[in-house]
């Protein structure tokens, strides 16, 4: 994807989720991925600091992490999503930030989680994204991501707004994660809420 097209894609995602800020939480309620999320939290130390990349409205993931006793920093490209998350979970840090340009020091987090977000990021940036996740994790830190199980890139309608998707298949995703330095604990394709996604739990070597 050319640079101007990449910028266009990012702006489409940002604008789309700005419009969906109030509706998005209800859409995500139909997904059940608690087995994967709890596998992630079981690997975290007590009072762990966790980065939620693509945190959306803060529910249900950041909310669950906070209730589990973890310190959460949520980031999202959509200002409206960030504002909604701040209202939903007062006292938790939510920042407007592009996940492909993480502005955190190395070894800042015990865990990184990203659910239903990487699929909206231009796929040619995914290798660098996983490298950034690796960089901000502490030694032995844990990462859980949902990615795609098939290769696809498209601009299309989503809940009445323009949206962009871009991803590789499950094998390519796992190879990028391994190349970034991670050791994969499991990779599994899960159907939930009428959609299929590939979930990968990995840790920093």
C-alpha positions as CSV (number, residue, x, y, z in Angstrom):
1,X,0.0,0.0,0.0
2,X,1.3,3.4,-1.0
3,X,1.9,6.1,1.7
4,X,-1.1,8.2,0.7
5,X,-3.3,5.1,0.6
6,X,-2.1,4.1,4.1
7,X,-2.9,7.6,5.4
8,X,-6.4,7.4,3.8
9,X,-7.0,4.0,5.5
10,X,-6.0,5.2,8.9
11,X,-8.3,8.3,8.5
12,X,-11.2,6.1,7.4
13,X,-10.8,3.9,10.6
14,X,-10.4,6.9,12.8
15,X,-13.5,8.7,11.4
16,X,-15.5,5.5,11.3
17,X,-15.0,4.7,15.0
18,X,-15.6,8.3,16.0
19,X,-19.1,7.8,14.6
20,X,-19.5,4.4,16.2
21,X,-18.3,5.3,19.7
22,X,-21.8,4.9,21.3
23,X,-22.8,1.8,19.4
24,X,-19.6,-0.2,19.3
25,X,-19.9,-1.6,22.9
26,X,-23.2,-3.2,22.1
27,X,-21.7,-4.8,19.0
28,X,-18.9,-6.3,20.9
29,X,-21.2,-7.8,23.5
30,X,-22.0,-10.6,21.1
31,X,-18.4,-11.9,21.2
32,X,-17.3,-14.4,23.7
33,X,-13.5,-14.7,24.0
34,X,-13.1,-15.0,27.7
35,X,-11.2,-18.3,27.5
36,X,-8.4,-16.5,25.6
37,X,-8.5,-13.4,27.7
38,X,-8.4,-15.4,31.0
39,X,-5.5,-17.4,29.6
40,X,-3.7,-14.1,29.1
41,X,-4.5,-12.8,32.6
42,X,-3.4,-16.0,34.2
43,X,0.2,-15.3,33.0
44,X,0.3,-11.8,34.5
45,X,1.9,-11.0,37.8
46,X,-0.2,-9.4,40.5
47,X,-1.0,-5.7,39.9
48,X,0.5,-6.0,36.4
49,X,0.6,-3.0,34.1
50,X,-1.2,-3.8,30.9
51,X,-1.4,-2.0,27.6
52,X,-4.7,-2.4,25.8
53,X,-3.9,-1.4,22.2
54,X,-7.1,-0.5,20.3
55,X,-9.1,-0.2,23.6
56,X,-12.2,1.2,22.0
57,X,-14.9,2.2,24.5
58,X,-13.0,0.4,27.3
59,X,-15.6,-2.3,27.6
60,X,-15.4,-5.2,28.0
61,X,-11.6,-5.7,28.0
62,X,-10.1,-2.8,29.9
63,X,-13.0,-2.9,32.3
64,X,-12.4,-6.6,33.0
65,X,-8.6,-6.0,33.5
66,X,-9.2,-3.1,35.9
67,X,-11.7,-5.2,37.9
68,X,-9.1,-8.0,38.0
69,X,-6.7,-5.6,39.8
70,X,-4.4,-4.7,36.9
71,X,-3.2,-1.2,36.0
72,X,-4.4,-0.5,32.5
73,X,-3.3,2.0,29.9
74,X,-5.7,2.0,26.9
75,X,-4.8,3.6,23.5
76,X,-7.1,4.1,20.6
77,X,-6.8,6.1,17.3
78,X,-10.3,7.5,17.7
79,X,-10.7,10.5,20.0
80,X,-14.4,9.7,20.5
81,X,-13.6,6.2,21.6
82,X,-11.1,7.5,24.0
83,X,-13.6,10.0,25.5
84,X,-16.2,7.3,25.8
85,X,-13.7,4.9,27.5
86,X,-12.8,7.6,30.0
87,X,-16.5,8.0,30.9
88,X,-17.0,4.2,31.1
89,X,-14.0,3.6,33.3
90,X,-13.1,6.7,35.4
91,X,-9.6,6.8,36.8
92,X,-8.1,4.6,34.1
93,X,-5.7,6.0,31.6
94,X,-6.9,6.2,28.0
95,X,-4.8,8.0,25.4
96,X,-5.4,8.8,21.7
97,X,-2.5,7.1,20.0
98,X,-1.7,5.2,16.8
99,X,-0.7,1.7,17.8
100,X,1.9,1.6,15.0
101,X,3.6,4.6,16.7
102,X,3.8,3.6,20.4
103,X,5.1,6.4,22.5
104,X,6.2,4.4,25.6
105,X,9.7,3.6,26.9
106,X,11.1,0.0,26.5
107,X,9.9,-2.5,29.1
108,X,6.9,-0.4,30.2
109,X,4.4,-3.2,30.5
110,X,3.9,-6.7,31.9
111,X,1.3,-7.4,29.3
112,X,0.0,-6.2,26.0
113,X,-3.5,-7.1,24.7
114,X,-5.1,-6.1,21.4
115,X,-8.6,-7.4,20.4
116,X,-10.4,-6.8,17.1
117,X,-8.1,-3.9,16.3
118,X,-5.0,-5.1,14.4
119,X,-7.4,-6.1,11.6
120,X,-7.9,-2.4,10.9
121,X,-4.2,-1.6,10.6
122,X,-2.5,-1.7,7.2
123,X,-0.9,-5.1,7.1
124,X,2.5,-4.0,5.8
125,X,2.9,-2.3,9.2
126,X,2.1,-5.5,11.2
127,X,5.7,-6.7,11.4
128,X,6.8,-3.4,13.0
129,X,3.7,-3.4,15.2
130,X,4.6,-6.7,16.8
131,X,8.2,-5.5,17.2
132,X,6.9,-2.5,19.0
133,X,4.8,-4.6,21.3
134,X,7.9,-6.7,22.0
135,X,9.9,-3.6,22.8
136,X,7.4,-2.2,25.4
137,X,7.0,-5.5,27.2
138,X,9.2,-6.4,30.1
139,X,11.3,-9.5,29.9
140,X,9.0,-12.5,30.1
141,X,5.9,-10.3,29.4
142,X,2.8,-11.7,27.8
143,X,1.0,-10.6,24.7
144,X,-2.5,-11.7,23.5
145,X,-3.7,-10.5,20.1
146,X,-6.6,-11.3,17.8
147,X,-5.7,-11.3,14.2
148,X,-7.2,-12.7,11.0
149,X,-7.3,-16.3,9.9
150,X,-7.4,-15.4,6.2
151,X,-5.8,-12.8,3.9
152,X,-7.9,-9.8,3.0
153,X,-7.8,-6.1,2.4
154,X,-10.8,-3.9,1.7
155,X,-12.7,-0.7,2.2
156,X,-16.3,-1.5,3.0
157,X,-19.4,-0.6,5.1
158,X,-19.4,-1.5,8.8
159,X,-22.5,-0.7,10.9
160,X,-23.4,2.1,8.5
161,X,-20.0,3.8,8.2
162,X,-17.0,3.4,5.9
163,X,-14.3,1.1,7.3
164,X,-11.0,-0.5,6.4
165,X,-9.7,-4.0,7.0
166,X,-6.2,-5.3,6.2
167,X,-4.7,-8.6,7.3
168,X,-2.7,-11.7,6.5
169,X,-3.7,-15.3,7.1
170,X,-3.0,-17.1,10.4
171,X,0.3,-18.7,9.4
172,X,1.7,-15.4,8.2
173,X,0.5,-13.6,11.4
174,X,2.2,-16.2,13.6
175,X,5.4,-16.0,11.5
176,X,5.5,-12.2,12.0
177,X,5.0,-12.6,15.8
178,X,7.8,-15.2,16.0
179,X,10.1,-13.0,13.9
180,X,9.5,-10.1,16.3
181,X,11.1,-12.3,19.0
182,X,8.1,-13.8,20.7
183,X,7.6,-17.4,21.7
184,X,4.1,-18.5,20.9
185,X,2.2,-20.4,23.6
186,X,-0.9,-21.0,21.5
187,X,-2.5,-19.9,18.3
188,X,-6.1,-20.9,17.8
189,X,-8.9,-19.9,15.3
190,X,-12.1,-19.1,17.1
191,X,-15.6,-18.5,15.7
192,X,-17.7,-16.1,17.9
193,X,-20.4,-13.7,17.2
194,X,-20.7,-14.8,13.6
195,X,-17.0,-13.9,12.9
196,X,-13.8,-15.9,12.8
197,X,-10.5,-14.6,14.2
198,X,-7.2,-16.1,15.1
199,X,-6.0,-15.6,18.6
200,X,-2.3,-15.8,19.6
201,X,-0.9,-15.9,23.1
202,X,2.9,-15.3,23.2
203,X,5.6,-14.2,25.6
204,X,8.8,-12.2,25.3
205,X,11.8,-14.4,25.5
